[in-house]
Amino acid sequence: MALNNIDANRVRSIRLFKNVNDQYLPTLLKSASIRHFPRQTPLFNEGDRASCLYTLLHGSVELFSEHHDRRSTIAVVRSIRPIVLTTIVDEVNPTSAHTLERSEVLAIPLEVIHDLIDADSGFARAITYELARDLHDVIEDMKNYRLRTTIERLAEWILRCDQDAGGTGRFVLPYAKRILASRLGMAPENLSRSLASLAALGVGVRGRQVSLNDRTALAEFARLEAPPSASETVSTMPHDPVGEEIGGRSNCPDADEELRSRTRTRSLTS
């Protein structure tokens, strides 16, 4: 069933489809569908052939990968954006995906996307920029993963979430702690220890409620040169088990000892 005028306005509100030529819009709307999924509903499986480009309209979707007994959260999509844009290249799902809450998704057949790329230069330009943004996020995550320890990544993530929530110093964890741990590349028990250790820098956690009282100290600890951008990044690096050596050093140091060492350093240099 073709989308109605209200749905058409919603499609136009998506950055990727905002400037689709009016000549091709009816074809796009005729082939598109808006689907509603309950919480914890699989959208697609890694390695399966992709038939549609999915765009999140409401809710949240976890992208993850599994290999034998290991599972890694690759990304959590929470903003209005294509879920896995790379499917337009080889039409294969690079990850698995399921909803974390009741979600609404726009689905457009890949053949329609390919036809639009060939026919509409404005859409081709928009999809190029969208892919460039995704690549930028991947590069930033790679740098974050390689150059920061896990507790530093946690501190940076807390600052970014606070900024996304309006910079009030209070926000609610957007998803379960086990997903957050996997997203940041740490074991769940290390996440709990790291959150407790960050209390010395003014971070408080009660259930899923998070508060922070000293953004400057937390930013210094995370080694931030500029405030984090107010957007949910698309990708994260894979989970590394506790104590595994990557790049010549452990990415999961003891959180309490690292924080004590950093505090001593600040005392000596202040």
N, C-alpha and C positions, 0 to 999 in steps of 0.2 A: 504494500500500500504506500502510495506517495505521501510524503510529509505535507502537513498542512501549513498555512501561512505562519502560525506561531512557531512551529518547528523550523520553518525556513529562516525566520529571524534568529533563532538560536544557532543554526548552522553558520549564518553570516557573522555571528558574534565570536566565532572561533577564529583565532588569528590566521590559521592555515587557510581557511576558506573565505576570509573576509573579502578578498578582491577577486574571487572567481568571476569571470566574464559572465554578464547576464545571458549571453547566448547559450552558455553551457550549464547554467544553474538548474534549469528544469530537468535535465538528464541526471544531474547529481542528486537532486531531491527525489526523483522517481525511483532511483536505485537504492537510496539510503534508508536506514531504519534506525529507530531509537529503541534500545532494549533495556529492560530493567532486570537486575540480578539481585537475589538475596545475598546476605553476608556469607562469606566462605564458599562462593560459587566459582568453580574453575571456568576460565575464559578460553584458554588454549594450553596445549602442552608443548614443551620444548621438543624441537625436531619435527613436529607435525607440519604438514603443508598448510600455509596460511591462505585464506580465501578473502579475508576482509582486512581493511585498515580500521582499527578501533581507536576512537577518541573518547576520553573520559569527559563526561559532562557534569557528573555529581558523584561524590563518594570517594573511595580510594581503592587502589589496586596494587597488590604486591607482585613484583616480578622476581622470580627466583629460579635457581638452577640446582639440580641434584646430581650427585655422582657417587654411586654405591651408597655408603652410609653417611655421606656428607651433604649438607644442604646450606646454600648461601642465598641471602636476600640481595639481589642485584640492585633493586630500586623500589621505592614506594612512590607511586604517582598519585598526587592529591590535587593537582591543578587541572584546569581545562586544557588538555593538550593530547596529541596522539600518544598512544600507549607504547607501541614499538614501531617506529617509523621505518626501521631498516627492513621490514618485511616487504617493502616495495621493490627491493633489489633482487632477492632470490626466492621470495614467496615461501620462506621457511621461518617458523617461529624460533628465534634464538634463545628464548627463555620460556618458562611456564609462567602463567599468570592466574591469580584468583582475587576475588574481591575481599576486602577487609571489613566492609560494611555494606549496607544496601547501596547499590550504585546504579548509575544510569550511563549508558554507553551508546555512542553513535557508531554504527557499522556501515562501511561503504565498501562494496566489492573492489578488489584490487584492480580488476580490468578497467573499471571506471576511473580509478586514480591514474592508471597508466595512460588512458585515452586523454585525460585532462592535461597531463604533463606534456603530451605531444601537441595538443591543440591550443592550449592556453598558456602563453608565455608568462603572464602574470602569476598564474598558479605554479608554474615551473620555478619561477624566481622565489615564490613564497616557500615552496618545499625545500629549495636549496638553503635558504636562510634557516629553516627549521632544523634541517640536518646539521648545519653549522653550529647552531645553538646546542644541539645534543652532543656534538663532538667537543665543544668547549666545556660542557659539564663533565664529560668523561675525562678530559685532560686535567681539569681542576681536581676531580676526585682522585686521579692517579697521583698527582702531586701531593694531595692531602694524605693519601695512604702511604706514600713512600717517605715523606718528609716529617710526618708527625707520628708520635706514639698514639696508642689507642686512647689513653686518657686525654691527650691533647685534642684528638678528634672529637671526643665526647664534649669537651669544653666548647669547642668551636660550634658543634651542633646545637648545644644549649643556647648559645648566643644568637645563632641564626633563627632558632625557633622562637625565641623571645622577640626578636625583631619582626618576624612574620606575624606575631600576635599583637604587634603594636608597640613593642618596647616598654611594656608596663612592669616588667620584672616578674610576671606571673603568666604561666601558660599550662595547658594540659597536654600530657604526652599524647601525640596523635595516633599512636598504635602501641601494641603490646611490647613489653620490655624485651621479650625474646626476639622480636623482629628488629627492634632497635639494636640489640647486641649484634645480631647477624649483619645488619646494615653497616655497622661501624667496624666490623671485623674483629669482634672479641667474643669470648665465651660468656654466657649469661651470668655466671658467678663473678666474673671480672667486672661486668657492668655494675652489679650491686656494690662491689668493693670500691669501684671508681666513683660512683655517685656519693658514697659515704665519705670518700676522701676529699671530694670537692666541697664538702661542708665547710672546710677551713677557708674556702674562698667565697663563702656566702651563699652556696647553693643548698637549697632545702628541697627534699622530696617527701611527699606524703601521698602514698598510693600513686596516682597518675598526675597529681598536682605538683608542679615545679615552681620554685621561686628562686630569684637571684638578687642579691643585695649589693654586689660590687662588680659591675660590668668591666670596669677598668682592670681589676685584678684578674678576672677570668680571661679577658682578652690578652693580657700579658702572659698568662700561663699558657694559653693556646698559641702564643707567638703570632698573633694577628697583626699585620701591618695596616689593615684597613677593616672597617666593619664588614661583617658578612652580608652578602646580597640577600634580599628578601624574596627568595624563591626556593621552591623545593627542587633540589637537583634530581636529575633523571637516573643517574647511575651511581653505583658504588663498587668498590673493589671487593673481591671475594674474601670470605672468612678465612682467617689464619688461626690454627689451633694454638692454645696457650703454650708459650715457650718455643714455638717454631721459629727458626732463624730465617729471616728474609732480608736480603741486602746486607748481610754481615752482622745484623744485630737483632735482638728480640723485639718484636712489635707489641709484646704484651708484658711490659715491665711491672714490677710490683707497684701498685698505685700509691700506697702510703709512703713507701720509701722515696719514690720519685717526687711526690709533693713535699716531703720533708726536705729533700735535697734542694728543690727549687726555692723553698722558703728560706733556707739557710743562705743561698746565693743572694737573694734579694736583700737579706739583712746585712750582708757584708758589703754590698754595693750601694746601699742607701745612705 
